[in-house]
Amino acid sequence: MDILGEKYIVKEPFDRDMFVPDCWVKGPNKIGGGHGEGKFYIGSKDQMRGFYGSEGFEAKCFILKSDLLTYMQAIKSEYLSPTQAYRGGSSLRDVWDERLSEIKQLDDKIPFIIYDQTQIEGPRGYVNSTDSAFNLLREISLPNVSYIRALRVADKFGNDAFYWKLFVDYEAIEDKTQALVNTYGKKKSLLAEPAAPYGNKQKQKVVSKELSYARIGQGKYREALLEECPYCPITLINDERLLIASHIKPWAVSTNKERLDPKNGYMLSPLYDRLFDRGLITFTNDRKLHVSNWISPKNVERMNLQEGKFYQQLPMDEKRAYYLDYHREFVFKG
């Protein structure tokens, strides 16, 4: 793996997404009360210490400015039109600009050290840090719709370090968007106070219309996609019951037109749909598979994923290439 021109050996990823909870973030990003607490839940103590070191470990970590900038662009729509009632309210629009400017002033690689929270009893593993990079993650990440992944790497001298990267959980944003549709009959921003409620009949009519439109739209999208891609281009499975209509540019950040555009999708069998949706695989414009370093080599082998493998049956055209550009930049865990 090349990081800022320096070669690293990828040893193993931490096989768990570290989801960002509201209790960890601080400032206008928070939803609930309090000021946030520094301890961050990693996973079970056995899992955590098996990855970072024995009990009482101090682990050298780093984040990259380029990753933070990518995250801020990917999460921008949630800052500007949130699906959750963040404490910052309408100020989040300005906060996004301010934080983007602050990140641009950072060094390209930002180190920090995490400490095993041995004082906490029970099976759950926590870390904490007093370093600015750790606190920066707490400030910019939006809770419940963000997660962090860690990768253990070694430099040319054989020294281990842990590469942390912040990601957007597009699936969580989609679920929260649908919840707003169910509540208000349309995607409603939570920047302002809720509008006066509909009368019962009017509300029922609007909600029913919106949900019917969503269901019809999803059905039409799948039908149109099946016409272009009647089987999984990787497995060649053509049983419609075993195929999922996957979006290339995630539904959560697509316009209504893009959500219904069959060029913005592939029909994939469930395993490959999940890999593609979580950014663990992607494709080049010349139909070659790109496998994320954030999957363990053992699991790559078990799934028979082959970096650079050419898939002749993968639909590709100018518009799909456009959507794949987005997938590679903002979804794929490169």
URMOKA-V833687 format. One record per residue. N is the residue number from 1. RES is the residue in three letters. D_CENTER is the distance of its C-alpha to the mean C-alpha in Angstrom with 1 decimal. Layout:
[[N	RES	D_CENTER] [N	RES	D_CENTER]]
This chain:
[[1	MET	20.9] [2	ASP	21.9] [3	ILE	20.6] [4	LEU	22.5] [5	GLY	25.4] [6	GLU	25.8] [7	LYS	25.6] [8	TYR	23.8] [9	ILE	24.2] [10	VAL	21.0] [11	LYS	22.3] [12	GLU	19.6] [13	PRO	16.0] [14	PHE	15.6] [15	ASP	15.0] [16	ARG	13.0] [17	ASP	9.6] [18	MET	11.0] [19	PHE	9.8] [20	VAL	11.1] [21	PRO	14.2] [22	ASP	16.4] [23	CYS	19.2] [24	TRP	17.6] [25	VAL	16.8] [26	LYS	19.9] [27	GLY	21.4] [28	PRO	20.7] [29	ASN	17.1] [30	LYS	18.6] [31	ILE	19.4] [32	GLY	22.2] [33	GLY	25.2] [34	GLY	25.9] [35	HIS	24.7] [36	GLY	22.0] [37	GLU	22.7] [38	GLY	21.9] [39	LYS	21.6] [40	PHE	18.1] [41	TYR	17.8] [42	ILE	16.9] [43	GLY	18.3] [44	SER	21.9] [45	LYS	24.4] [46	ASP	25.4] [47	GLN	21.9] [48	MET	21.3] [49	ARG	24.7] [50	GLY	24.7] [51	PHE	21.9] [52	TYR	22.8] [53	GLY	26.5] [54	SER	29.3] [55	GLU	29.9] [56	GLY	30.0] [57	PHE	27.9] [58	GLU	27.0] [59	ALA	24.1] [60	LYS	23.7] [61	CYS	20.1] [62	PHE	18.8] [63	ILE	16.0] [64	LEU	16.3] [65	LYS	17.1] [66	SER	15.6] [67	ASP	12.1] [68	LEU	12.6] [69	LEU	14.0] [70	THR	11.2] [71	TYR	8.7] [72	MET	11.7] [73	GLN	12.1] [74	ALA	8.7] [75	ILE	9.1] [76	LYS	12.9] [77	SER	13.5] [78	GLU	12.5] [79	TYR	14.9] [80	LEU	17.5] [81	SER	17.4] [82	PRO	15.8] [83	THR	15.4] [84	GLN	16.6] [85	ALA	19.9] [86	TYR	19.0] [87	ARG	22.1] [88	GLY	22.1] [89	GLY	22.7] [90	SER	23.7] [91	SER	23.6] [92	LEU	19.8] [93	ARG	20.7] [94	ASP	22.8] [95	VAL	20.6] [96	TRP	17.9] [97	ASP	20.7] [98	GLU	22.1] [99	ARG	19.1] [100	LEU	18.4] [101	SER	22.1] [102	GLU	22.0] [103	ILE	19.3] [104	LYS	21.3] [105	GLN	24.2] [106	LEU	22.7] [107	ASP	23.6] [108	ASP	21.5] [109	LYS	21.0] [110	ILE	20.9] [111	PRO	22.2] [112	PHE	22.3] [113	ILE	23.7] [114	ILE	22.5] [115	TYR	25.2] [116	ASP	25.6] [117	GLN	26.5] [118	THR	29.5] [119	GLN	31.1] [120	ILE	28.8] [121	GLU	30.4] [122	GLY	29.0] [123	PRO	26.6] [124	ARG	23.4] [125	GLY	22.4] [126	TYR	21.6] [127	VAL	21.5] [128	ASN	22.5] [129	SER	23.3] [130	THR	25.6] [131	ASP	24.1] [132	SER	22.9] [133	ALA	19.6] [134	PHE	18.6] [135	ASN	19.8] [136	LEU	17.9] [137	LEU	14.5] [138	ARG	16.1] [139	GLU	17.1] [140	ILE	14.3] [141	SER	11.3] [142	LEU	11.3] [143	PRO	11.9] [144	ASN	10.7] [145	VAL	7.6] [146	SER	6.1] [147	TYR	6.6] [148	ILE	8.6] [149	ARG	9.8] [150	ALA	13.5] [151	LEU	15.7] [152	ARG	19.5] [153	VAL	21.4] [154	ALA	25.0] [155	ASP	26.7] [156	LYS	29.9] [157	PHE	32.0] [158	GLY	30.2] [159	ASN	28.7] [160	ASP	25.5] [161	ALA	22.6] [162	PHE	19.0] [163	TYR	16.2] [164	TRP	13.4] [165	LYS	10.2] [166	LEU	7.8] [167	PHE	4.1] [168	VAL	3.0] [169	ASP	3.4] [170	TYR	5.5] [171	GLU	7.8] [172	ALA	8.7] [173	ILE	9.5] [174	GLU	11.5] [175	ASP	13.3] [176	LYS	14.3] [177	THR	15.4] [178	GLN	17.5] [179	ALA	18.9] [180	LEU	20.1] [181	VAL	21.7] [182	ASN	23.4] [183	THR	24.7] [184	TYR	25.8] [185	GLY	26.2] [186	LYS	23.7] [187	LYS	20.5] [188	LYS	21.8] [189	SER	20.7] [190	LEU	21.2] [191	LEU	22.5] [192	ALA	26.0] [193	GLU	28.0] [194	PRO	27.9] [195	ALA	30.6] [196	ALA	33.7] [197	PRO	33.1] [198	TYR	34.3] [199	GLY	37.5] [200	ASN	37.1] [201	LYS	38.1] [202	GLN	36.3] [203	LYS	33.0] [204	GLN	33.4] [205	LYS	34.1] [206	VAL	31.2] [207	VAL	28.6] [208	SER	30.3] [209	LYS	30.3] [210	GLU	26.6] [211	LEU	25.6] [212	SER	28.1] [213	TYR	26.8] [214	ALA	23.2] [215	ARG	24.7] [216	ILE	27.0] [217	GLY	24.3] [218	GLN	22.1] [219	GLY	25.3] [220	LYS	26.4] [221	TYR	23.2] [222	ARG	23.5] [223	GLU	27.2] [224	ALA	26.8] [225	LEU	24.2] [226	LEU	26.5] [227	GLU	29.3] [228	GLU	27.6] [229	CYS	25.9] [230	PRO	27.9] [231	TYR	26.5] [232	CYS	23.6] [233	PRO	24.2] [234	ILE	23.3] [235	THR	25.3] [236	LEU	27.6] [237	ILE	27.5] [238	ASN	29.0] [239	ASP	29.3] [240	GLU	27.5] [241	ARG	27.0] [242	LEU	24.8] [243	LEU	22.6] [244	ILE	19.4] [245	ALA	18.9] [246	SER	15.5] [247	HIS	14.2] [248	ILE	13.5] [249	LYS	12.2] [250	PRO	10.0] [251	TRP	12.5] [252	ALA	10.9] [253	VAL	11.6] [254	SER	14.6] [255	THR	18.2] [256	ASN	20.4] [257	LYS	22.1] [258	GLU	19.1] [259	ARG	18.0] [260	LEU	21.5] [261	ASP	21.9] [262	PRO	22.4] [263	LYS	21.9] [264	ASN	18.2] [265	GLY	17.9] [266	TYR	19.2] [267	MET	20.9] [268	LEU	19.5] [269	SER	20.7] [270	PRO	18.5] [271	LEU	17.6] [272	TYR	16.6] [273	ASP	14.8] [274	ARG	12.5] [275	LEU	12.2] [276	PHE	11.6] [277	ASP	9.2] [278	ARG	6.9] [279	GLY	7.8] [280	LEU	10.6] [281	ILE	13.3] [282	THR	14.1] [283	PHE	17.6] [284	THR	19.9] [285	ASN	22.2] [286	ASP	25.0] [287	ARG	23.4] [288	LYS	22.5] [289	LEU	19.8] [290	HIS	17.5] [291	VAL	16.2] [292	SER	13.6] [293	ASN	15.4] [294	TRP	12.9] [295	ILE	14.9] [296	SER	18.2] [297	PRO	21.2] [298	LYS	22.8] [299	ASN	20.1] [300	VAL	20.0] [301	GLU	23.8] [302	ARG	23.7] [303	MET	21.6] [304	ASN	23.9] [305	LEU	21.2] [306	GLN	23.1] [307	GLU	21.8] [308	GLY	23.4] [309	LYS	24.8] [310	PHE	26.1] [311	TYR	25.6] [312	GLN	28.5] [313	GLN	27.5] [314	LEU	24.1] [315	PRO	24.7] [316	MET	24.4] [317	ASP	25.8] [318	GLU	25.3] [319	LYS	23.0] [320	ARG	20.7] [321	ALA	20.7] [322	TYR	19.6] [323	TYR	16.6] [324	LEU	15.8] [325	ASP	16.1] [326	TYR	13.1] [327	HIS	11.1] [328	ARG	12.4] [329	GLU	11.8] [330	PHE	8.4] [331	VAL	6.6] [332	PHE	8.9] [333	LYS	8.9] [334	GLY	12.4]]
